Amino acid sequence: MNLAVELGSGRKRGLLLQNPVMTASGTFSYGLEYAKALDIQRLGAIVCKTTTLKPRAGNPQPRTAETPAGMLNSIGLQNIGIDALVRDLAPTWARWRVPVIVSILGATPQEYGEVGSRLEGVAGVSGIELNISSPNAQRGGMQFGQEPEAAADVTGAVRRASTLPLVVKLTPNVTDIVAVARAVAEAGADAVCLINTIQAMAIDVRGRRPALASVFGGLSGPAIKPVALRMVYQVAGAVDLPVIGCGGIMSGLDAVEYLMAGASAVQVGTATFTNPSAPLEVLEGLEGFMREEGIEEVRELVGAARVRR
Ligand SMILES: Cc1cc2nc3c(=O)[nH]c(=O)nc-3n(C[C@H](O)[C@H](O)[C@H](O)COP(=O)(O)O)c2cc1C
């Protein structure tokens, strides 16, 4: 069976994954703890926690809450900062077989470019994922992903600052995700990833206050899968770039749904919190489905359920 997928074919180095199953940013930390317990080298790629120019402490507690078939978070981009990542983590990643993609965020397009430029030529870094979709950043993040022109500005700034394969991660908190996807494709993205969390809230009725200290947070988990699938289907039909599907993937069959909707790869997020082996089990489930169906090439699944009109 051939599970390999190419995500950055236009780039000098490209981004060839041994299979389409990746981890989602913010749900697998920087990969190091998991590497001790799991055979993470079998994964397609690891996307690390979104990292900013300076370290960030994140939002006050409580910053997570359980919801039916999902969870809310407002972590607020707690991270170690780009210089510590390059100095302390990249040398370990350079010894790994699994490629690591670094998720980045800035307060302005220039700052995104600055963070991206610090990854140039760093051994152990195989690509950049641009976070223009986090609902939990006071400045940056979703603010840029909600408007096609702003999304293109940020994408262009990082494109000029880096030769690395560039994935742009989109927010579902928009009226027209296709317009944003088209704008970032035009501005030099090599792939798009969708979706980040859906802006949401919950109430602590005994405390008579919002469940999250920051009032609003992002909804993730199985609850968002049908929304994410619809958006992946729309975007895959509109842009000529690989699409990475994300949202509520718990099993190999969930991943197959995304591939059939038009995604070339998938990311596993919230599932990892209840089952740290979830990304590997998604991969095994996908392989099992291909065996059962007699499918040799994973690419045969991509877009297989698309309806021609
Ligand atoms: C606790 C938590 C932290 C997250 N942190 C980030 C982050 O730093 N950057 C980012 O792009 N997405 C972040 N996300 C969003 C996930 O990467 C993913 O897009 C989303 O949760 C949907 O996928 P899922 O339903 O499989 O979790 C976070 C999600 C959760 C639950």
PDBQT file of the ligand as one rigid body, heavy atoms in Angstrom, charges set to zero:
ROOT
HETATM    1  C1  LIG A 401      -6.446  22.663  23.901  1.00  0.00    +0.000 C 
HETATM    2  C2  LIG A 401      -6.331  23.062  22.456  1.00  0.00    +0.000 A 
HETATM    3  C3  LIG A 401      -5.291  23.906  22.065  1.00  0.00    +0.000 A 
HETATM    4  C4  LIG A 401      -5.170  24.302  20.735  1.00  0.00    +0.000 A 
HETATM    5  N1  LIG A 401      -4.128  25.102  20.358  1.00  0.00    +0.000 NA
HETATM    6  C5  LIG A 401      -3.970  25.447  19.059  1.00  0.00    +0.000 A 
HETATM    7  C6  LIG A 401      -2.852  26.201  18.633  1.00  0.00    +0.000 A 
HETATM    8  O1  LIG A 401      -1.963  26.569  19.418  1.00  0.00    +0.000 OA
HETATM    9  N2  LIG A 401      -2.775  26.533  17.306  1.00  0.00    +0.000 N 
HETATM   10  C7  LIG A 401      -3.711  26.136  16.384  1.00  0.00    +0.000 A 
HETATM   11  O2  LIG A 401      -3.568  26.451  15.197  1.00  0.00    +0.000 OA
HETATM   12  N3  LIG A 401      -4.759  25.372  16.750  1.00  0.00    +0.000 NA
HETATM   13  C8  LIG A 401      -4.911  25.038  18.058  1.00  0.00    +0.000 A 
HETATM   14  N4  LIG A 401      -5.986  24.257  18.429  1.00  0.00    +0.000 N 
HETATM   15  C9  LIG A 401      -6.955  23.823  17.410  1.00  0.00    +0.000 C 
HETATM   16  C10 LIG A 401      -6.646  22.418  16.889  1.00  0.00    +0.000 C 
HETATM   17  O3  LIG A 401      -5.382  22.353  16.287  1.00  0.00    +0.000 OA
HETATM   18  C11 LIG A 401      -7.714  21.977  15.871  1.00  0.00    +0.000 C 
HETATM   19  O4  LIG A 401      -7.712  22.843  14.757  1.00  0.00    +0.000 OA
HETATM   20  C12 LIG A 401      -9.121  21.953  16.446  1.00  0.00    +0.000 C 
HETATM   21  O5  LIG A 401      -9.106  21.571  17.810  1.00  0.00    +0.000 OA
HETATM   22  C13 LIG A 401     -10.074  21.030  15.684  1.00  0.00    +0.000 C 
HETATM   23  O6  LIG A 401      -9.601  19.706  15.643  1.00  0.00    +0.000 OA
HETATM   24  P1  LIG A 401     -10.053  18.571  16.724  1.00  0.00    +0.000 P 
HETATM   25  O7  LIG A 401     -11.562  18.608  16.774  1.00  0.00    +0.000 OA
HETATM   26  O8  LIG A 401      -9.487  17.301  16.203  1.00  0.00    +0.000 OA
HETATM   27  O9  LIG A 401      -9.439  18.991  18.025  1.00  0.00    +0.000 OA
HETATM   28  C14 LIG A 401      -6.117  23.848  19.766  1.00  0.00    +0.000 A 
HETATM   29  C15 LIG A 401      -7.158  22.992  20.161  1.00  0.00    +0.000 A 
HETATM   30  C16 LIG A 401      -7.279  22.600  21.486  1.00  0.00    +0.000 A 
HETATM   31  C17 LIG A 401      -8.405  21.678  21.866  1.00  0.00    +0.000 C 
ENDROOT
TORSDOF 0
